[in-house]
Amino acid sequence: MSFNLIISGSGSGSGSFNMSADLFLLNKYKIVDDFSSRPTLRLYYFSPPALSLGFFQKDKDIDKRIIEKAKRKGYDIVSRPTGGRAVLHKSEITYSITASYKSGIFAGKLIETYKKIGEFLYLFFIKMGLKPDTGGVNGGSTQDKNNMTAKNNFNCFLKAHSYEITFGGRKICGSSQRRNGAAFLQHGSIYIDYNPKEHIELFNDGNFAENQEYFNNITGIRQEMEKAGVKYSLNDLSFDRFSKIMVESFSEAYNVKPIPVPANLLASEI
């Protein structure tokens, strides 16, 4: 068995390009051909950094002040084709998986697909020398939804859901999904180097004392490496290294081999 692999390095793309590219991939699965007979894994990042809004975050759910602050910082503002809440895409690696949910590796209902994708993500962190919470495997949510207040409903990373990877209850990967009649698209953003101050300044006016959840509920790979005593260099925190390990994890988790797809395929189609 095999999967389509697209690694969009070399500066990756703008927010609008990345979202258009993933939607293009989802729509390809409406046509039965060699490409759509296999799952597709795409790895990329946002350049410049971006603030993405979930598909169902309409005007009444959006704080215009946050949007204006993001624009002043030079961030792209983009709407994701997937659901969920807002994500700040900065110092991270993003994956998208597109595949049939009617047959194959990821066949099943939405929660079953989340669980299956969680398997390769869990293996990715293990390969990094880290030990995620088992909640990402057995579906236990590590955060109490009753502790979340209305003011924090805008930020995706402040609450972990079933089968999302956490470390000591801190969320490291935010995921969201969309389905059409033939297939699904799942986005996932993993922080490489998480800076809570950047989140507080953007989402909550820089009031550190009243927003300790940004310190307590979110983490990044670099932060977990330091906690675990894993030695690393700055080169170890590169997109190229993480994408290589992610591809290995995907291959091993599902016993599939990658079929590289030129990244410029997307540029020529969009």
N, C-alpha and C positions, 0 to 999 in steps of 0.2 A: 504494500500500500504506500501511497505517497501524498504529498501536499504541495500546493503552490506556495512559494516563498518570495516575498517582496520586501527587500530592505531598502528603505528610502533614506539613506544617509546623505553625506555631502551637503549639509545645510538643511536637509529635509524640506519643509515647505511652510507657507503661510497657513493660517487657520482655515481660510476658505478653501485652499487647495486640498488640505488634508481631509476635510470633511467631504468635499466633492469626490475625492478619490475613493473614500470608503463607501460612499453611496453608490458610486459607479460599480464597485466590486459587488455590492449586494444585488444590484440590478442584473449583473451578469448571470446570476443563478436562476433567473427566469427563463434562460435559454439553456437547453440541455446540450452540452458539448464537453470536450475533454477537460477544459478549465473548470467547469462547474461540477464535474464528477468527483473533484477532490476538495478538501477544505483549503482555505487560503489564510496564511498568516502574514500579516504586514507589520513591519516594525519601523517606527519613525519618531521624530520629535518636532516641536513647533519652533520655527524661526521666522519672525521674532516670537517671544513668548506670547501666549494667548489666554484669554478668558473664554471658556466655552460654556454655553448655556444649554441645559437639557431641552429636548424637543417640546416638553410640556410646560416649560417655564415661560409663561406668557407675560404680557405687560404688567398685569396686576401682581405678579409674583416677583418682579424685578425691581430692585432698588436702583434708581437712576443715578444716584450718587456713586455707587460702586462702579457702574459703567463709565462714568466720567473720569473717575480716578484711574481706572485701567487704561483709558485712552491717553491720559496725561503721562502715564508711565511708558507709553509706546507699545502697549499690548494690543494684539489683534482681538477683536470681539467677534465671536462666531457662534452660530447655533448648531448644535450637534443633531444629526439625524436620529440619535439614540436618546433614551429617556434619562432620568436621573436629574441631579442638581448641578450647580455651577462647579467648574474645575479650573483652577489656575494651572496652566501648563508651563512650568518653568523648572529647570533642573530635573528633568524626568525623562523616562523612556515610555513611549506609548505603543501598545499593541492593538491591532484589530484582527479579529477572527471572523471570517465569513464562511458559512457552510450550510448544507441542508440540515434541517431539524427533523426531516421525515425519514431519513435513512443515513447510514454511515456512523462515524465515530460519535457525532454530537446529536444523534437522534434523541428526541424526547421533548418534554415540556420545558418551559423557560427555566424553572428552578433546577431541573435535571441537567440542562446545558450549563448553567452556572457551576454546578457541582463538578461536571466533567472538565471544564476549563480550569477550575481550581486545582486539579491534579497536576497539570504541567506548571502552573505558577508556584505551587508548593515545592515541586522538584527544583525549579529555578533557584529559589532561596536556599534550599538545602545545598545545592552546588556552590552557592556563594559562601558556604561555611556557616550559615545562619540557621536558627531553629524557630520557625513560625509557630504560632499557636495552632493547636489541632482543630480549632473552630473552622478554619478554612477548609478542612477535610470533612468534618462531620456535620457542618451546617450550623453550629452554635454561634449565635451572635454574641460578641464580647462586650457590647455596650448596651446599657439600659436606655431604651428609647424614652423613658420617663424623665431622664436627666437632660434631655434636649429641649431647648426653649425655642419659641417661634422665631426669634431673631437669628437663630443659627440654621434655619431650614434652607437657606440659600446655598450653603457650601456642602458639596458632596462628601468631603473627607471627614466631616465631623461625626459621622455615624457609620459603623460597619454593619453590613447586612449578611445574611446567611451565605456561606461559602466565599466570603471575601477574606483575604489574607491579613492577619494582624500579628503584632508582636507585643506581648504583654497588654493586650487590649487596644493597642495603638494601630490605627489603620495605615497601611502602606500602599495599597492598590485600590483605586476607585474604578468600578466597572458599571457599564450600562449597556442595554441591549435593545435592538429593534428587530421585528420580524415582518416579513411579507408573506405572500402565499407559498413561497418556495424555499426560503432560507432565512437565516438570521445574520445580523451583524452585531458583534460585541466589541465595545471599546474598553480599554483598560489603561489607566495611567499609573505609573509607579514612580514615586519620588526617589531620585538618586541622592539629592542633598536637600533636605527639608529645612526651611527657615520659617519658624512660626511667626516671627515679627513681620515678614512680608505679608502673610495671610491676615494678621490682625490689622495692619495698616490699610489693606485693601478692603476687607470685609467688615471691620468693626472699628474704624476711626482711630486705630493705634492705641486703644485703651488696654494695656497689657494686664493690669490688675484685675479687670472684670472679665477677661477672656482667657482664663487659664486652660480651657478645653483645647485650645490650639497647641498648648505644650503637652497636654495629657492624652489627647485622642489621636494624634497624627505623628507619623515618623517617616524616616527615609532610609535608604540602604546604607549610606555613610554613617548615619547615627547608630544603626543597629550593628554595623561592623565594629564601631568603637566600643559599644557596650559589651559585645561578645569577645573583644580582644583579638579580632581578626586584623592582621597586618595588611596594609594596602598602600599603594602609591596613587598619585593623581591619575596616572594612566590606567589604573585598575578601575577607575570610576568613569571610564569613557563609554560612549554609546556603542562603539565597535565591539568592545569586550562584552558588554551586557547583551547585545543582540546575538553574538555568537553563542553565549551560554543559554539564551532563551531558545534559540533554534535547537540546540542540543537537547534541552529539556522537553521541548515539544516532540521531537523525534523519539526520544526514549519513552515518554509517558504514553504515547499512542502507537509505538512501534511502526512509525512511518518515516519515509525518506523525503527530503526536500527536493522539489523541482524548481530551481531558481527562475524567477520571472524578471526581466529587465525592468528597473524602476521607471525608465523613460516610457514604458508602455502606458502608464497612467497619464504622463504629461502629454502624450500624443492624442489621448482620448478625451481629455477634459478641457 
